[in-house]
Amino acid sequence: MTSNINVHHPWHGVPYGDGAPRTVNAIIEIPQGSRAKYEIEKETGLLKLDRVIYSSFYYPTNYGFIPQTYGDDKDPLDILVLSSISVQPLCIIEAKVIGVMQMIDGGDADDKIIAVASNDMSVNHINNIEELGPHFFKELRQFFEDYKKLENKSVQVEDFGDKATALQIINASIEAYKVKFGT
């Protein structure tokens, strides 16, 4: 039996969203609360267990990427999506961009867009990163600076940027994707 099912690669076959850069599609790789580090395998688009985090840390937000983007780290642009729930891997979430965490990982810029789940009433009232409490920034910084220490790797959180900075980064990564992949 032959089927006409067309499966799309999560990075290349899913659009970044009609409302980009303000509202984007986020593809979740790692659910909030997980110690599993999943990544989309670039060749197949399947979800791969990269590793179990070496420490007792767990992801403080849902973590994934914006499809059809290309960051300075040669991967799709990362996104952290705040939500009241842990979201299943490979789920597409409409996410409202509120800011960015700029960091250096292994010598490369590795920006993390910060967004809220558009369809989650408990967070979708948040419009700007400045509305988040100071503990959120401390927790996020601590997680990303410390979770790789037992792997003898270092990550440096540079700064938290506002929505305007995040929108510029998203637009640049969309353009970089078009150049890299000729779309």
N, C-alpha and C positions, 0 to 999 in steps of 0.2 A: 504494500500500500504506500503510495507516494503522498506526501503532505505538502501543502503550500505555506506552511508556517515559516515566518521570517523572524528569526531571533536577532535582535540588535545587540551589538557590543555596547556595554554601558558607557564607555568613554566616548566612542565615536558615533554611535547610532542613536543616542538620546540627545535632544536639543537642550541648550542651556536655559531656555525659557523665553517666552515672548516678552516678559517684563524686565529682562536683563538690561542693565546690571542691578537694578533695585530689587527685583524679585527674580530668583533663579531656581532652577531645578537642582536639588542636591541629591546625589545618590549615596546612600549610607553604606559604609563598609563596616563600621564598628558601632554597635549599640552602646548607649550610655550605660555605665556600670560594668562594662566588660573588661577582662584582663587579656582577652584574645586580640592580637594585632592581625586583623584581616586586611588584605589588599587585593584590588582588582589585578589579575594577571594581564599584562599588557597585550600579549599575543592572543589569548583566547577569550578574554572578558569574563572568565570564571573567577569566583571568589576563592582566594587561597589563604590558608592560615600561615602567615609569615612567621609568627612566634607567639608564645605566651609571654606576657610581660614578666621580666625577671624579678620584679619586686612586687610588693603588695599593693601597688597603685592600680587604679581602675580609671577608665575614661570618664571624665566628669560631664561630658556632653556626647550627643550623637556625632559621629565623625565620618566624614566622607569627602566627596569631591564634586566639583561643578563640571558636568560633561562638556566636551568640545572646548576645553580651555587647556592652556599649556603654560605652566609656571617656570620660574627660574631654575627649579630643581629638576626640570625635564620630565615632570609628571603633571597630571591634571591638577588644577588649583584646589587646594584643600579647603574644606568648610566645616565649621563647628556649628551644629544646629541645636539651639536650646529648645527643649520641649519638656512637658511634664511627664512624658513617658519615654521608655527605652524603645527605639525603633528597630525593626528587623533589618538585617543586612540586605542590600540590593533593593530596598524600598526607595522610591522617588518621593521626595518631600518638596513641596513648594516652600521656599525659604525667603524671608524678608531680611535683606542685608542691613546690619546695624553698625558694623565696624570691622576691624582687622587686628590680629595679633601678628606682628612682624618678628620673625626669628631667623636665626642662622643655625643650620643643621649640617654638620660635616663640611663647613665652609661655604655652603650655598644658601642663598635666600630661600626661605621656606615659609611663605606667608600662609596664615590661616584666617580665612574670612570668617567672621562671626555673624550669625544670623539667628532668627527665631522662626519656628514653624508657623507658617501663615495660617494653618487650619487648627491651631491649638489655642483656644481662648485664654488659657492661663499665661501665655507669653506673647501673643500676637499684638498686644497693646504697646509693647516696647518698640520704639522707633529709632532710638540712637543708643550707642554704646555707653554714653554718659548716664543713662538711666539705670545701669547695672550697679549693684553695690560693690564697695571696695573689696569685700571678701571674695567675690567672683574672680577678680583679677589676680588676687593672691593665690587662690586655688589653681587657676589655670596656669599661671607662671610656674608654680611649684611642680605641678604635674609634668609639664613639658621640659622643665630644666632637670628634673630628677629621675624621670622614669627610665632613662637610658644609662644611668650611672653604673649600675651593676653589669652593664655590657661594656663598660670602659669607653663609652661614647659621651660626647658632650653636646649640648644644645644650649643656645643662648637666646633668650627672649629679649628682643631689642626694645620694642615699644608696643603700645596699644594705640591704634589709629582710629580716627573717626570714620563716619560713613563715607564722606567725600573721598578719603584716602582709599577705602575699600572699593568704591565704585571705579576709581582710576585703575586699581590693580586688576579688577575683573575685566574691564575693557581692554587693558593691555594683554591679558592672558587670552582673551578671545581672539584678538588680532594675531598674537603669537601662534595660536593654534592654526589659524588660517594660513599663515606663512609656512609653518612646519608641515602641515598636511595638505596644502594646496586646495583648500575648500573656499 
